[in-house]
Amino acid sequence: MMQFEPGVLAAEPFPIPPHAIFALIALTLGAVQLLLRKGTGLHRTLGYTWVTSMAIVAASGLFIHEIRLFGPFSPIHLLSVFVLVMLFVSIRAARRGDMERHRKTMIYMYILGLVLTGGFTLLPGRAMHAVFFGG
């Protein structure tokens, strides 16, 4: 049964709380972006907010070392670097008018960088599992 416990998240060490909060913001904004008409001022404004949120999520993820497979790092750190690079690639594509590349890159980042990886944070023993399902 779902029981939202935000205090669990607040008790986590830095940078996990802002990482999780910005991930939830990006998850929500991304869903809205997928539904809205593209190319409007609202799309751009929400898009830059989404990009900023994703950059914070990816950058803060570089400082989370709970899973250590290669020294202090894990494959999730590669995803963080990948997301930062793809944010740049996608914005550059939009500015150059390559909307197909922009669209695909943004959708892949949303699905892989938020939905798929976010699903793993809901596994038992992880902070977000405790936040949403109790400790």
Secondary structure, DSSP 4 states (H G I P E B T S, - for coil): -----HHHHHTSPTTHHHHHHHHHHHHHHHHHHHHSPTTSHHHHHHHHHHHHHHHHHHHHHTT--SS-SBTTB-HHHHHHHHHHHHHHHHHHHHHTT-HHHHHHHHHHIIIIIIIIHHHHTTSTTSHHHHHHH--
